[in-house]
Amino acid sequence: MAERRSQDWFGGQGAKGFTHRSWVRSRGVPKDHFDGRPVIGICNTWSELTSCNSHFRELAQHVREGVLEAGGVPMEFPVISTGETLTRPTAMLLRNLCSMDVEETLRANPLDGVVLMMGCDKTTPGLLMGAASVNLPTIGLSAGPMLNGSFRGKPFGIKDAWTLSADLRAGRATVADVEEAESCLNRTVGVCNVMGTGSTMAAMVEAMGIGLPDNAAIPAVDARRKVLARMVGRRIVDMVREDLTLDKVMTREAFENAIKVNAAIGGSTNAVIHLTAMARRMEVPLSIEDWHRIGRDVPTLLNIQPSGQYLMQDFHEAGGLPVIIRDLCEAGLLHGDALTVTGRTLAESNAQAVNHNRDVIFSVAEPFKSHSGIAVLRGNLCPEGAVIKPSAAEPRLLQHRGRAVVFENQDDLDARVDDPALDIDADSVMVLKNCGPRGFPGMPELGMMPIPTKLLAQGVQDMVRISDARMSGTSFGAVVLHVSPEAAAGGVLDVVRDGDLIELDVAARRLDLLVSDVELQERLAAREVPEPKAKRGYARLYVDTVNQAHDGCDLDFLVGRTGSDVPPNQH
């Protein structure tokens, strides 16, 4: 067996080994921890600024105990923690910075394997992107969802909170109602209690075999999450001994499985961008078209908000993601022979799953919804693609033609959306520009534009909305996102005008601006390219090098792998 990476630091009897061992001994580490046993990094995104991950101090201790029990040496370290709840202008701006932090920390230190502790939306792809570029034995441990909310005797999820917010704007709810709901929604730590991006990405970790079974749905405060953490700590030590590196798990088949599982759970549209970026770090070919080709025949099986009724705690109690994975495997829809971090195949790892509530988890034979979670659109308005989540939209709007009402940016939207004089009706198409990767910068979750107050008062609950932004996985509606190229990169979106007709046909996978080719080219030729908003620092680096949405929004120079070669010694 080849000598482990950590032994290049800690092995040998000369001055090099002495120096490195001596510094670590200052923490009370015993001598036998340097005898060649696996050194395991615990990559912790704990932060009081990231409430989803704020229980990671305790969870990391359970990982540590598992590592020690299996004969490994745990070494915990922090990386930047990017939370959707507080981070401005958007956590997406910092996802790639997080990946750089992880990659450089792993490569620069005496680590043989790593546990990635991830929860809030961007920490999962950020950690996995960085780890993919290094390619050590790697296992993921997600935060878990918060418990179900409870508001005035009824279950309360984040989709319900969006609805309550709209009711406040329409005058159907009071400020006191909203203030009471604050503590009723977020009763515990953990990611959102619906199938938002946090839970979606945890499900992707499990579906790809990067996490242990039940990783996605055990609630954050459930004792079983602590047991899972300990088992993760044990398992990563054996993965190092087996040389089970990340590239053996993050294969093309694993990404195809993730796309299909995302369809089955009605997962977040953000998964399109994140999985694309992760695949390109691992040098696995994956395009936006794969979402249509691979996922189109997979029905939605999970009755959960925002596409359905129930919440993440209900999903766990019904049997969790293993039930869906088993059903999809038995239906021949997944690559059941894909290797997972358990050392067994995906099908073997989930073979014993049992469905305890068929109102929550449906079957392939009798699905919750016949159409899949995400559709990829093409057309002259989005030549490089756009996405929509049909399962979360009013069906009547999935084929629609309407008059454009254009907002040039977020400030314009905020200033005019509730103006009684706004020329808009229920059939109009709301268009938001300059909220893509470069234009904002960072591609914020502004795609679920608020329905104008005067239309809310008329009972309108959904409209076609189009932008180069993203939306929260907790959001819903006939919302077209990730229009590529974005407005700030010269996309057609930039030249859409008030009154233009736009046609959406999800069944035909089309999104078109109904103007002539000649006029469209004239508009594009006359447009003025704005100066970047970011002037310095990481934000300027991001704007200058970020790829478009259909390419995963990674920085162009980060795509691919460098590997885990040991850097030169500095002493």
For each residue, the residues with C-beta under 8 A, 3 or more apart:
1:
2:
3: 7 8 11 36
4: 7 36 38 39 112 240
5: 8 9 39 110 111 112 136 564 566
6: 9 10 11 38 39 73 110 111 112
7: 3 4 10 11 12 36
8: 3 5 11 110 566 569
9: 5 6 16 17 20 110
10: 6 7 17 20 21 24 34 39 110
11: 3 6 7 8 17 34 36
12: 7 16 17
13: 17 18
14: 17 18
15: 18 19 571
16: 9 12 19 20 569 571
17: 9 10 11 12 13 14 20 21 34
18: 13 14 15 21 22
19: 15 16 22 23 571
20: 9 10 16 17 23 24 110
21: 10 17 18 24 25 34
22: 18 19 25 26
23: 19 20 26
24: 10 20 21 27 29 33 34
25: 21 22 28 29 31
26: 22 23
27: 24
28: 25
29: 24 25 33 34 73
30: 33
31: 25 34 35
32: 35 37
33: 24 29 30 37 73
34: 10 11 17 21 24 29 31
35: 31 32
36: 3 4 7 11
37: 32 33 71 72 73
38: 4 6 71 72 73 112 113 236 237 240 241
39: 4 5 6 10 72 73 75 110 111 112 113
40: 67 72 73 74 75 111 112 113 114 115 233 236 237 240
41: 75 76 77 105 106 109 111 113 114 115
42: 60 63 64 67 74 75 76 77 114 115 117
43: 77 79 102 105 106 114 115 116 117 127 131
44: 56 57 60 76 77 78 79 117
45: 50 53 56 78 79 80 81 82 98 117 118 119 120 123 127
46: 50 53 54 56 57 60 78 81 117
47: 50 53 54 81 83
48: 51 54
49: 81 83 86 87
50: 45 46 47 53 54 81 82 83 85 86 119 120 123
51: 48 54 83 85 86 120 186 189
52: 83 85 119 120 143 189 190 191 192 198 220
53: 45 46 47 50 56 81 83 117 118 119 120 123 143 189
54: 46 47 48 50 51 189
55: 58 59 143 189 190 220 221
56: 44 45 46 53 59 60 117 119 143
57: 44 46 60 61
58: 55 61 62 226
59: 55 56 62 63 117 141 143 225 226 229
60: 42 44 46 56 57 63 64 76 117 229
61: 57 58 64 65
62: 58 59 65 66 226 227 229 230 233
63: 42 59 60 66 67 74 115 117 141 229 230 232 233
64: 42 60 61 67 68 74 76 233
65: 61 62 68 69 230 233
66: 62 63 69 70 229 230 231 232 233 234 235
67: 40 42 63 64 70 72 73 74 115 233 234 236 237
68: 64 65 71 72 73 74 233
69: 65 66 230 233 234
70: 66 67 233 234 235 236 237 238
71: 37 38 68 237
72: 37 38 39 40 67 68 113 233 236 237 240
73: 6 29 33 37 38 39 40 67 68
74: 40 42 63 64 67 68 233
75: 39 40 41 42 109 110 111
76: 41 42 44 60 64
77: 41 42 43 44 105 109
78: 44 45 46 81
79: 43 44 45 98 101 102 105 127 130
80: 45 94 97 98 101 126
81: 45 46 47 49 50 53 78 98 120 123
82: 45 50 87 91 94 95 98 120 121 122 123 126
83: 47 49 50 51 52 53 86 87 91 120 123
84: 87 91 120 121 122 197 198 445 472
85: 50 51 52 120
86: 49 50 51 83
87: 49 82 83 84 90 91 94
88:
89: 93 440 441 442 444
90: 87 93 440 442 443 444 445
91: 82 83 84 87 94 95 120 121 122
92: 95 122 442 443 444 445 470 553
93: 89 90 97 441 442 443 539 542
94: 80 82 87 91 97 98 122 126 442
95: 82 91 92 98 99 122 125 126 129 553
96: 99 100 126 129 542 546 553 554 555 558
97: 80 93 94 100 101 126 538 542
98: 45 79 80 81 82 94 95 101 102 122 123 126 127 130
99: 95 96 102 103 125 126 127 129 130 133 281 554 558
100: 96 97 103 104 130 558
101: 79 80 97 98 104 105 130
102: 43 79 98 99 105 106 116 126 127 129 130 131
103: 99 100 106 107 129 130 131 133 134 562
104: 100 101 107 108 130
105: 41 43 77 79 101 102 108 109
106: 41 43 102 103 109 111 114 130 131 134 136 564
107: 103 104 134 562 564 565 567
108: 104 105 567
109: 41 75 77 105 106
110: 5 6 8 9 10 20 39 75
111: 5 6 39 40 41 75 106 114 136
112: 4 5 6 38 39 40 136 137 240
113: 38 39 40 41 72 136 137 138 139 236 237 239 240
114: 40 41 42 43 106 111 131 136 137 138 139 236
115: 40 41 42 43 63 67 138 139 140 141 232 233 236
116: 43 102 127 128 131 138 139 140 141
117: 42 43 44 45 46 53 56 59 60 63 127 141 143
118: 45 53 123 124 126 127 128 140 141 142 143 201 205
119: 45 50 52 53 56 123 124 142 143 144 190 191 198 202 220
120: 45 50 51 52 53 81 82 83 84 85 91 123 143 191 198
121: 82 84 91 124 191 196 197 198 201 270 473
122: 82 84 91 92 94 95 98 125 126
123: 45 50 53 81 82 83 98 118 119 120 126 127
124: 118 119 121 127 128 140 142 198 201 202 204 205 274
125: 95 99 122 128 129 201 274 275 277 278
126: 80 82 94 95 96 97 98 99 102 118 122 123 129 130
127: 43 45 79 98 99 102 116 117 118 123 124 130 131 140
128: 116 118 124 125 131 132 140 205 210 250 278 281
129: 95 96 99 102 103 125 126 132 133 277 278 281 554 558
130: 79 98 99 100 101 102 103 104 106 126 127 133 134 281
131: 43 102 103 106 114 116 127 128 134 135 136 138 246
132: 128 129 135 246 247 250 278 281 282 561
133: 99 103 129 130 281 558 560 561 562
134: 103 106 107 130 131 561 562 563 564
135: 131 132 245 246 247 282 561 563 564
136: 5 106 111 112 113 114 131 245 246 564
137: 112 113 114 236 239 240 242 243 244 245 246
138: 113 114 115 116 131 210 236 239 245 246 249 341
139: 113 114 115 116 210 211 212 232 235 236 239 341
140: 115 116 118 124 127 128 205 210 211 215
141: 59 63 115 116 117 118 211 215 228 229 232
142: 118 119 124 191 201 202 205 211 215 216
143: 52 53 55 56 59 117 118 119 120 189 190 191 198 202 220
144: 119 190 191 202 217 218 219 220 221 222 225
145: 190 191 192 193 198 199 217 219 220 311 312 313 316
146: 149 186 187 188 189 190 191 192 193 219 220 221 312
147: 187 188 190 193 219 221 313
148: 155 156 157 187 193 311 312 313 314
149: 146 155 156 157 160 184 185 186 187 193 311
150: 153 154 155 156 184 187
151: 154 156 160 180 181 184 185
152: 180 184
153: 150
154: 150 151
155: 148 149 150 310 311
156: 148 149 150 151 160 161 181 184 185
157: 148 149 160 161 185 192 193 194 305 311 474
158: 161 162 185 192 193 194 196 305 306 474
159: 162 163 194 305 306 474 476
160: 149 151 156 157 163 164 185 305
161: 156 157 158 164 165 181 185
162: 158 159 165 166 448 474 475 476
163: 159 160 166 167
164: 160 161 167 168 173 177 178 181
165: 161 162 168 169 178
166: 162 163 169 170 450 451 456 461
167: 163 164 170 172 173 177
168: 164 165 171 172 173 174 175 177 178
169: 165 166 418 450 453 456
170: 166 167 453 456 457
171: 168 457
172: 167 168
173: 164 167 168 177 178
174: 168 177 178
175: 168 178 179
176: 179 180
177: 164 167 168 173 174 180 181
178: 164 165 168 173 174 175 181 182
179: 175 176 182
180: 151 152 176 177 183 184
181: 151 156 161 164 177 178 184 185
182: 178 179 185 186
183: 180 186 187
184: 149 150 151 152 156 180 181 187
185: 149 151 156 157 158 160 161 181 182 193
186: 51 146 149 182 183
187: 146 147 148 149 150 183 184
188: 146 147 219 220 221
189: 51 52 53 54 55 143 146 220 221
190: 52 55 119 143 144 145 146 147 193 219 220 221
191: 52 119 120 121 142 143 144 145 146 196 198 199 202 220
192: 52 145 146 157 158 196 197 198 199 312 473 474
193: 145 146 147 148 149 157 158 185 190 311 312 313
194: 157 158 159 199 304 305 306 311 312 473 474
195: 199 200 203 265 266 267 268 302 304 305 306 307 312 473
196: 121 158 191 192 199 200 268 306 472 473 474
197: 84 121 192 200 201 268 270 271 472 473 474
198: 52 84 119 120 121 124 143 145 191 192 201 202 473
199: 145 191 192 194 195 196 202 203 216 217 312 473
200: 195 196 197 203 204 262 265 267 268 270 271 473
201: 118 121 124 125 142 197 198 204 205 268 270 271 274
202: 119 124 142 143 144 191 198 199 205 206 211 215 216 217
203: 195 199 200 206 207 216 217 261 262 265 267 321
204: 124 200 201 207 208 258 261 262 267 271 274 275
205: 118 124 128 140 142 201 202 208 210 211 215 216
206: 202 203 209 210 211 212 213 214 215 216 321 325
207: 203 204 254 257 258 260 261 262 321 325 346
208: 204 205 249 250 254 255 257 258
209: 206 249 254 257 338 339 340 341 342 346 349
210: 128 138 139 140 205 206 246 249 250 254 340 341
211: 139 140 141 142 202 205 206 215 216 232 341
212: 139 206 215 228 231 232 235 341 342
213: 206 320 321 322 342 349 350 353
214: 206 217 218 224 228 316 320 321 322
215: 140 141 142 202 205 206 211 212 218 228 321
216: 142 199 202 203 205 206 211 320 321
217: 144 145 199 202 203 214 312 315 316 320 321
218: 144 214 215 222 224 225 228 316 320
219: 144 145 146 147 188 190 222 225 312 313 316
220: 52 55 119 143 144 145 146 188 189 190 191 225
221: 55 144 146 147 188 189 190 225
222: 144 218 219 225 316
223: 226 227
224: 214 218 227 228
225: 59 144 218 219 220 221 222 228 229
226: 58 59 62 223 229 230
227: 62 223 224 230 231
228: 141 212 214 215 218 224 225 231 232
229: 59 60 62 63 66 141 225 226 232 233
230: 62 63 65 66 69 226 227 233 234
231: 66 212 227 228 234 235
232: 63 66 115 139 141 211 212 228 229 235 236
233: 40 62 63 64 65 66 67 68 69 70 72 74 115 229 230 236 237
234: 66 67 69 70 230 231 237 238
235: 66 70 139 212 231 232 238 239 341 342
236: 38 40 67 70 72 113 114 115 137 138 139 232 233 239 240
237: 38 40 67 70 71 72 113 233 234 240 241
238: 70 234 235 241 242 343
239: 113 137 138 139 235 236 242 244 341 343
240: 4 38 40 72 112 113 137 236 237 243 244
241: 38 237 238
242: 137 238 239 343
243: 137 240
244: 137 239 240 248 249 339 341 343
245: 135 136 137 138 248
246: 131 132 135 136 137 138 210 249 250 282
247: 132 135 250 251 282 561
248: 244 245 251 339
249: 138 208 209 210 244 246 254 339 340 341
250: 128 132 208 210 246 247 254 255 278 279 282 284
251: 247 248 254 255 284 338 339
252: 255 256 284 285 286
253: 256 257 335 337 338
254: 207 208 209 210 249 250 251 257 258 335 338
255: 208 250 251 252 258 259 275 278 279 284 286 290
256: 252 253 259 260 290 294 335
257: 207 208 209 253 254 260 261 334 335 338 346
258: 204 207 208 254 255 261 262 271 275
259: 255 256 262 263 275 290 291 294 295
260: 207 256 257 263 264 294 295 298 328 333 334
261: 203 204 207 257 258 264 265 267 321 324 325 328 334
262: 200 203 204 207 258 259 265 267 268 271 295 373 374
263: 259 260 266 267 295 298 299 300 372 373 374
264: 260 261 298 299 300 301 302 324 328 372 373
265: 195 200 203 261 262 300 301 302 304 321 324 373
266: 195 263 300 302 304 306 307 308 369 373 389 391 392
267: 195 200 203 204 261 262 263 271 373 374 473
268: 195 196 197 200 201 262 271 389 472 473
269: 272 374 387 388 389 470 471 473 481 482
270: 121 197 200 201 273 274 470 473
271: 197 200 201 204 258 262 267 268 274 275 374
272: 269 275 276 288 291 374 376 387 482
273: 270 276 277 470 482 549 552 553
274: 124 125 201 204 270 271 277 278 552
275: 125 204 255 258 259 271 272 278 279 286 552
276: 272 273 279 280 286 287 288 550 551 552
277: 125 129 273 274 280 281 552 553 554
278: 125 128 129 132 250 255 274 275 281 282 552
279: 250 255 275 276 282 284 285 286 552
280: 276 277 283 284 286 551 552 554 559 560
281: 99 128 129 130 132 133 277 278 554 558 559 560 561
282: 132 135 246 247 250 278 279 561
283: 280 560 561
284: 250 251 252 255 279 280
285: 252 279
286: 252 255 275 276 279 280 290
287: 276 290 550
288: 272 276 291 292 376 384 385 387 550
289: 292 293 376 385
290: 255 256 259 286 287 293 294
291: 259 272 288 294 295 374 376 387
292: 288 289 295 296 375 376 509
293: 289 290 296
294: 256 259 260 290 291
295: 259 260 262 263 291 292 298 372 373 374
296: 292 293 372 375
297: 333 372
298: 260 263 264 295 328 333 372
299: 263 264 364 367 368 369 370 371 372
300: 263 264 265 266 307 362 367 368 369 370 371 372 373 391
301: 264 265 324 327 361 362 363 364 367 368
302: 195 264 265 266 307 308 315 324 360 361 362 368
303: 307 308 309 310 359 360 361 362 368
304: 194 195 265 266 307 308 309 310 311 312 314 315 360
305: 157 158 159 160 194 195 308 309 310 311 474
306: 158 159 194 195 196 266 392 473 474 475 476
307: 195 266 300 302 303 304 369 373 389 391 392 476
308: 266 302 303 304 305 368
309: 303 304 305
310: 155 303 304 305 314 315 359 360
311: 145 148 149 155 157 193 194 304 305 314 315
312: 145 146 148 192 193 194 195 199 217 219 304 315 316
313: 145 147 148 193 219 316 317
314: 148 304 310 311 317 318 357 360
315: 217 302 304 310 311 312 318 320 321 360 361
316: 145 214 217 218 219 222 312 313 320
317: 313 314 356 357
318: 314 315 323 355 356 357 360 361
319: 322 323 353 354 355 356 357 361
320: 213 214 216 217 218 315 316 323 353
321: 203 206 207 213 214 215 216 217 261 265 315 324 325
322: 213 214 319 325 326 349 350 352 353
323: 318 319 320 326 327 353 354 355 361
324: 261 264 265 301 302 321 327 328 361
325: 206 207 261 321 322 328 329 334 346 350 353
326: 322 323 329 330 347 350 351 353
327: 301 323 324 330 331 355 363 364
328: 260 261 264 298 324 325 331 333 334 364
329: 325 326 332 333 334 336 346 347 350
330: 326 327
331: 327 328 364 365
332: 329
333: 260 297 298 328 329 364
334: 257 260 261 325 328 329 338 346 347
335: 253 254 256 257 338 346
336: 329 345 346 347
337: 253 345 346 347
338: 209 251 253 254 257 334 335 345 346
339: 209 244 248 249 251 343 344 345 346
340: 209 210 249 343 344 345 346 349
341: 138 139 209 210 211 212 235 239 244 249
342: 209 212 213 235 348 349
343: 238 239 242 244 339 340
344: 339 340 348 349
345: 336 337 338 339 340 348 349
346: 207 209 257 325 329 334 335 336 337 338 339 340 349 350
347: 326 329 334 336 337 350 351
348: 342 344 345 351
349: 209 213 322 340 342 344 345 346
350: 213 322 325 326 329 346 347 353
351: 326 347 348
352: 322
353: 213 319 320 322 323 325 326 350
354: 319 323
355: 318 319 323 327 358 361 363
356: 317 318 319
357: 314 317 318 319 360 361
358: 355 361 362 363
359: 303 310
360: 302 303 304 310 314 315 318 357
361: 301 302 303 315 318 319 323 324 355 357 358
362: 300 301 302 303 358 366 367 368
363: 301 327 355 358 366 367
364: 299 301 327 328 331 333 367
365: 331
366: 362 363
367: 299 300 301 362 363 364 370
368: 299 300 301 302 303 308 362
369: 266 299 300 307 391
370: 299 300 367
371: 299 300 390 391
372: 263 264 295 296 297 298 299 300 375 390 391
373: 262 263 264 265 266 267 295 300 307 389 390 391
374: 262 263 267 269 271 272 291 295 387 388 389 390
375: 292 296 372 387 388 389 390 506 509
376: 272 288 289 291 292 385 386 387 509
377: 382 385 386 387 388 480 504 506 509 510 511
378: 382 383 385 386 509 510 511
379: 382 383 510 511 512 513
380: 383 492 512 513 517 520
381: 386 466 483 492 493 496 502 511 512 513
382: 377 378 379 385 386 480 483 484 491 492 493 511
383: 378 379 380 484 485 492
384: 288 484 485 548 549 550
385: 288 289 376 377 378 382 482 484 549 550
386: 376 377 378 381 382 466 480 481 482 483 484 511
387: 269 272 288 291 374 375 376 377 480 481 482
388: 269 374 375 377 393 478 479 480 481 504 506
389: 266 268 269 307 373 374 375 392 393 476 479
390: 371 372 373 374 375 393 395 398 506
391: 266 300 307 369 371 372 373
392: 266 306 307 389 475 476 477 479
393: 388 389 390 397 398 462 476 477 478 479
394: 397 461 462 477 478
395: 390 398
396: 400
397: 393 394 400 462 463 464 478 504
398: 390 393 395 478 504 505 506 507
399: 504 505 506 507
400: 396 397 427 429 464 478 503 504
401: 501 502 503 504 514
402: 427 428 429 464 501 502
403: 427 428 429 499 500 501 502
404: 428 429 431 496 497 498 499 500 501 502
405: 422 423 424 428 429 430 431 498
406: 431 433 496 497 498
407: 412 413 416 417 430 431 432 433 449
408: 412 433 434
409: 412 413 432 433 434 435 439
410: 413 414 432 434 435 440 444 446
411: 414 415
412: 407 408 409 415 416
413: 407 409 410 416 417 432 446 449
414: 410 411 417
415: 411 412 419
416: 407 412 413 419 422
417: 407 413 414 422 449 450 452 453
418: 169 422 450 452 453 454
419: 415 416 422 452
420: 453 454
421:
422: 405 416 417 418 419 452 454
423: 405 498
424: 405 428 430 452 454 455
425: 428 455
426: 455 458 460 463
427: 400 402 403
428: 402 403 404 405 424 425 463
429: 400 402 403 404 405 463 464 465 466 502 504
430: 405 407 424 449 463 464 465 466
431: 404 405 406 407 465 466 467 493 496 502
432: 407 409 410 413 435 446 447 449 465 466 467 468 469
433: 406 407 408 409 439 467 468 487 493 494 496
434: 408 409 410 439 440 468 486 487 488 494 530
435: 409 410 432 439 440 443 444 446 447 467 468 469 486
436: 439 440 443 468 469 483 484 486 487 488 489 491 548 549
437: 440 441 442 443 486 489 542 546 547 548 549 553
438: 441 486 488 489 532 543 546
439: 409 433 434 435 436 468 486 487 488 489 533
440: 89 90 410 434 435 436 437 443 444 469 533
441: 89 93 437 438 532 533 534 539 542 543 546
442: 89 90 92 93 94 437 539 542
443: 90 92 93 435 436 437 440 468 469 470 486 549 553
444: 89 90 92 410 435 440 469 470
445: 84 90 92 448 469 470 471 472 475
446: 410 413 432 435 449 467 469 470 471
447: 432 435 465 467 469 470 471 475 479 480 481
448: 162 445 465 471 472 475 476 477 479
449: 407 413 417 430 432 446 465 467 479
450: 166 169 417 418
451: 166 455 456 460 461 462 463
452: 417 418 419 422 424 455 456
453: 169 170 417 418 420 456 457
454: 418 420 422 424 457 458
455: 424 425 426 451 452 458 460 463
456: 166 169 170 451 452 453 459 460 461
457: 170 171 453 454
458: 426 454 455
459: 456
460: 426 451 455 456 463
461: 166 394 451 456
462: 393 394 397 451 477 478
463: 397 426 428 429 430 451 455 460 477 478
464: 397 400 402 429 430 478 480 502 504
465: 429 430 431 432 447 448 449 477 478 479 480
466: 381 386 429 430 431 432 479 480 483 493 502 504 511
467: 431 432 433 435 446 447 449 479 480 481 483 493
468: 432 433 434 435 436 439 443 482 483 484 486 487 488 491 493 549
469: 432 435 436 440 443 444 445 446 447 481
470: 92 269 270 273 443 444 445 446 447 481 482
471: 269 445 446 447 448 475 479 481
472: 84 196 197 268 445 448 475
473: 121 192 194 195 196 197 198 199 200 267 268 269 270 306
474: 157 158 159 162 192 194 196 197 305 306
475: 162 306 392 445 447 448 471 472 479
476: 159 162 306 307 389 392 393 448 479
477: 392 393 394 448 462 463 465
478: 388 393 394 397 398 400 462 463 464 465 504
479: 388 389 392 393 447 448 449 465 466 467 471 475 476
480: 377 382 386 387 388 447 464 465 466 467 483 504 511
481: 269 386 387 388 447 467 469 470 471
482: 269 272 273 385 386 387 468 470 549 550
483: 381 382 386 436 466 467 468 480 486 487 491 493 511 549
484: 382 383 384 385 386 436 468 491 548 549 550
485: 383 384 489 490 491 492 548
486: 434 435 436 437 438 439 443 468 483 489 491 493 548 549
487: 433 434 436 439 468 483 491 493 494
488: 434 436 438 439 468 494 530
489: 436 437 438 439 485 486 548
490: 485 494 524 527 529
491: 382 436 468 483 484 485 486 487 494
492: 380 381 382 383 485 495 496 513 520 524
493: 381 382 431 433 466 467 468 483 486 487 496
494: 433 434 487 488 490 491 527
495: 492 520 523 524 527
496: 381 404 406 431 433 492 493 500 502 513
497: 404 406 500
498: 404 405 406 423
499: 403 404
500: 403 404 496 497 513 514 515
501: 401 402 403 404 513 514
502: 381 401 402 403 404 429 431 464 466 496 511 512 513 514
503: 400 401 510 511 512 514
504: 377 388 397 398 399 400 401 429 464 466 478 480 510 511
505: 398 399 508 509 510 511
506: 375 377 388 390 398 399 509
507: 398 399
508: 505
509: 292 375 376 377 378 505 506
510: 377 378 379 503 504 505
511: 377 378 379 381 382 386 466 480 483 502 503 504 505
512: 379 380 381 502 503
513: 379 380 381 492 496 500 501 502 520
514: 401 500 501 502 503
515: 500 519 520 523
516: 519 520
517: 380 520 521
518: 521 522
519: 515 516 522 523
520: 380 492 495 513 515 516 517 523 524
521: 517 518 524 525
522: 518 519 525 526
523: 495 515 519 520 526 527
524: 490 492 495 520 521 527
525: 521 522
526: 522 523
527: 490 494 495 523 524
528:
529: 490
530: 434 488
531:
532: 438 441 535 540 543 544
533: 439 440 441 543
534: 441 537 539 540 542 543
535: 532 539 540
536: 539 540
537: 534 540 541
538: 97 541 542
539: 93 441 442 534 535 536 542 543
540: 532 534 535 536 537 543 544
541: 537 538 544 545 555
542: 93 96 97 437 441 442 534 538 539 545 546 555
543: 438 441 532 533 534 539 540 546
544: 532 540 541
545: 541 542 555 556 557
546: 96 437 438 441 542 543 553 554 555 556
547: 437 551 552 553 554 555 556 559
548: 384 436 437 484 485 486 489 551 553
549: 273 384 385 436 437 443 468 482 483 484 486 552 553
550: 276 287 288 384 385 482 484
551: 276 280 547 548 554
552: 273 274 275 276 277 278 279 280 547 549
553: 92 95 96 273 277 437 443 546 547 548 549
554: 96 99 129 277 280 281 546 547 551 558 559
555: 96 541 542 545 546 547 558 559
556: 545 546 547 559
557: 545
558: 96 99 100 129 133 281 554 555
559: 280 281 547 554 555 556
560: 133 280 281 283
561: 132 133 134 135 247 281 282 283
562: 103 107 133 134 565
563: 134 135
564: 5 106 107 134 135 136
565: 107 562
566: 5 8
567: 107 108
568:
569: 8 16
570:
571: 15 16 19
